[in-house]
Amino acid sequence: MRTDKGLNEGSLSLEEAIFTRRTVREFQPKPIPRELIEKVIEAGATAPSALNSQPWRFMVVAGEKRDELVKILRKFPAYLADILALYPKEAEYISEESITDFAKDLGRAPVVVIVYMAKKRSDYAHRIDLLGCGAAIQNMQLTAWSLGLGSVCLTSTLWIESEIMVHLGLKDFELVPVLPMGYPVAEPTVIPRNPDVTTWIGL
Ligand SMILES: Cc1cc2nc3c(=O)[nH]c(=O)nc-3n(C[C@H](O)[C@H](O)[C@H](O)COP(=O)(O)O)c2cc1C
């Protein structure tokens, strides 16, 4: 387990990062050096986007402000039944107890990155901006992982979006996900992938 690497040691190759990254939901409470957070943010901001529109915006929250924010974020399990109803097959394998437990203090993540973007009037622009933000988040999660950090892309918080955005002074923007981040406590569980997702034509 890579838990405490500096900037220039411990970096993984792209392939290693892609194939070993796992979602982390339990963190050591120790702070993350600012240079590492900057590197993760820079990786996000380097993602491709339609017309190079760079739709993403980031807010990095730590310390007392993080504790205040968590008091709001921890309300999302109130919507757990609604969330799981949208994914009935997956819901069978999810422990509501572990989600509720995680939500109490976001697995003790010392840093919470808010990914957000401007509200869009057109459905087309909205869709492509979300794709751009998704690319940024993937860059961020892989970079964090390659630096020995873990993260979780937490979209369940969208159910309490307005409360979060008002609290952060961002009510005119749209929340994408919340990314709690920190040093992992333990090797996360490997979640298998469905190998049967591709149709090959002409090969
Ligand atoms: C778009 C997106 C939304 C997600 N939302 C949540 C979430 O709300 N809560 C959560 O605990 N994990 C969330 N995850 C993490 C997934 O549960 C996780 O990626 C998946 O189970 C596969 O596990 P792995 O990332 O460890 O390979 C999300 C991941 C993505 C990409």
The ligand as an SDF file (V2000), in Angstrom:
LIG
                    3D

 31 33  0  0  0  0  0  0  0  0999 V2000
  -19.7500    9.0640  -11.5120 C   0  0  0  0  0  0  0  0  0  0  0  0
  -19.4470    8.3100  -10.2440 C   0  0  0  0  0  0  0  0  0  0  0  0
  -20.2870    8.4690   -9.1550 C   0  0  0  0  0  0  0  0  0  0  0  0
  -20.0180    7.8110   -7.9550 C   0  0  0  0  0  0  0  0  0  0  0  0
  -20.7990    8.0500   -6.8670 N   0  0  0  0  0  0  0  0  0  0  0  0
  -20.4830    7.4670   -5.6890 C   0  0  0  0  0  0  0  0  0  0  0  0
  -21.2230    7.8100   -4.5190 C   0  0  0  0  0  0  0  0  0  0  0  0
  -22.1240    8.6250   -4.5390 O   0  0  0  0  0  0  0  0  0  0  0  0
  -20.8770    7.1990   -3.3570 N   0  0  0  0  0  0  0  0  0  0  0  0
  -19.8510    6.3040   -3.2900 C   0  0  0  0  0  0  0  0  0  0  0  0
  -19.5780    5.7890   -2.2080 O   0  0  0  0  0  0  0  0  0  0  0  0
  -19.1180    5.9720   -4.3800 N   0  0  0  0  0  0  0  0  0  0  0  0
  -19.4050    6.5560   -5.5710 C   0  0  0  0  0  0  0  0  0  0  0  0
  -18.6520    6.2860   -6.6780 N   0  0  0  0  0  0  0  0  0  0  0  0
  -17.5780    5.2860   -6.5920 C   0  0  0  0  0  0  0  0  0  0  0  0
  -18.0630    3.9570   -7.1880 C   0  0  0  0  0  0  0  0  0  0  0  0
  -18.9040    3.3180   -6.2710 O   0  0  0  0  0  0  0  0  0  0  0  0
  -16.8550    3.0970   -7.5500 C   0  0  0  0  0  0  0  0  0  0  0  0
  -16.0960    3.7470   -8.5410 O   0  0  0  0  0  0  0  0  0  0  0  0
  -17.2830    1.7140   -8.0970 C   0  0  0  0  0  0  0  0  0  0  0  0
  -17.9580    0.9650   -7.1090 O   0  0  0  0  0  0  0  0  0  0  0  0
  -16.0850    0.9080   -8.5810 C   0  0  0  0  0  0  0  0  0  0  0  0
  -15.1400    0.7680   -7.5540 O   0  0  0  0  0  0  0  0  0  0  0  0
  -13.6370    1.2440   -7.7390 P   0  0  0  0  0  0  0  0  0  0  0  0
  -13.6510    2.7180   -8.0350 O   0  0  0  0  0  0  0  0  0  0  0  0
  -12.9700    0.9520   -6.4270 O   0  0  0  0  0  0  0  0  0  0  0  0
  -13.0530    0.4570   -8.8610 O   0  0  0  0  0  0  0  0  0  0  0  0
  -18.9030    6.9400   -7.8700 C   0  0  0  0  0  0  0  0  0  0  0  0
  -18.0640    6.7810   -8.9790 C   0  0  0  0  0  0  0  0  0  0  0  0
  -18.3210    7.4750  -10.1400 C   0  0  0  0  0  0  0  0  0  0  0  0
  -17.3780    7.3310  -11.3080 C   0  0  0  0  0  0  0  0  0  0  0  0
  1  2  1  0
  2  3  1  0
  2 30  2  0
  3  4  2  0
  4  5  1  0
  4 28  1  0
  5  6  2  0
  6  7  1  0
  6 13  1  0
  7  8  2  0
  7  9  1  0
  9 10  1  0
 10 11  2  0
 10 12  1  0
 12 13  2  0
 13 14  1  0
 14 15  1  0
 14 28  1  0
 15 16  1  0
 16 17  1  0
 16 18  1  0
 18 19  1  0
 18 20  1  0
 20 21  1  0
 20 22  1  0
 22 23  1  0
 23 24  1  0
 24 25  2  0
 24 26  1  0
 24 27  1  0
 28 29  2  0
 29 30  1  0
 30 31  1  0
M  END
$$$$
